[in-house]
Amino acid sequence: MFSAKSTARRAYPLTLALAAAAGLSLSSCVTAKRYDDLQARQRNEEQARLSAEQQARQAKADLQKTNDVLAELRADQKRLVADSAQTGSALRRTRALYSQLTESYDKLLKNSDRALADRNNEYGKLAKDLATREGELGTLDQNLRKSKADNDRLAADLTAREAKLKELTQALADKDRAVNDLKARVSKALLSFNSNELQVKLKDGKVYVSLSEQLLFKSGSTKVDPKGQEALKKLATVLQEQKDVNVVVEGHTDAVPMRGSGAIQDNWDLSALRATEIARLLATDGVTPARITASGRSQYVPVAANDTPQNRAMNRRTEIILTPKLDELFQILDSSSGAAQAGK
């Protein structure tokens, strides 16, 4: 295979030869037509030569491009070979990883099945527990409603009790004022008697008027001496003004046995008869008998040990206990108790 350039080089001597021949022909009187044909042929060959040279140049350029492309392809081939090696290694790693993942997936799937079964069992238990809790919640809600109603009732009862307590507190305060006032009145009425004969004191919300034996009686007697009667009259005057006061008369003796005859057999008789005599005198002096209670306590409520004459003299006494009537307090307590019973 020859290139276009070498073909053109071989054609050039031929053209010269033809030209020479043409000259000879001309000189030999060749016809004009043949001369024209030779010239046309020469022109064609020249054009063919130029075309062949152009084609040769183009072929050379194409060859260079082809060589450049081939070089690039070879470089690409090297890169592809390297990439193929890397791809193969990555493929092998990928396959190993895929195998591991498949194995892990299978295990995970088995575990998931077990976990799903366990979770379903757990959900079942939770649902059952939830139903139980809902039932308990309903019960608690009912209990809460009941408790609220009970609390409302208790609040109303508490309000009522607070009102009763306020009323009771006021009544107790009034009673304390009345007792203090009673003590002040009795003390003022009996101010002329000394403390060895008579004492007035407060104890447990009551007024105690303690009269010694020497003020009231001779030893072993149940008849009140004149000085004692004077004291009882003054006391009766105060009690007539204090109509809401109950009177308890207690007779007390020492521990020395009473050896008498007739109506007085022992200390019981002596204490009871003395208390009765004082109660009778108070009634005679204007105190309503229904307000008076007489009792004999004998030697069993001493204020001192019966070991000396002085102590025994202290035990031989009569105590008149003055207690304001507590009807109002009892009414308040009864109404409070009734309200409490109704609230149950």
PyMOL commands that set and color helices and strands:
alter all, ss='L'
color gray80, all
select helices_A, chain A and resi 4-27+32-189+213-216+226-241+267-284+289-291+309-315+327-343
alter helices_A, ss='H'
color red, helices_A
select strands_A, chain A and resi 198-203+206-212+245-252+292-296+317-324
alter strands_A, ss='S'
color yellow, strands_A
deselect
rebuild
show_as cartoon
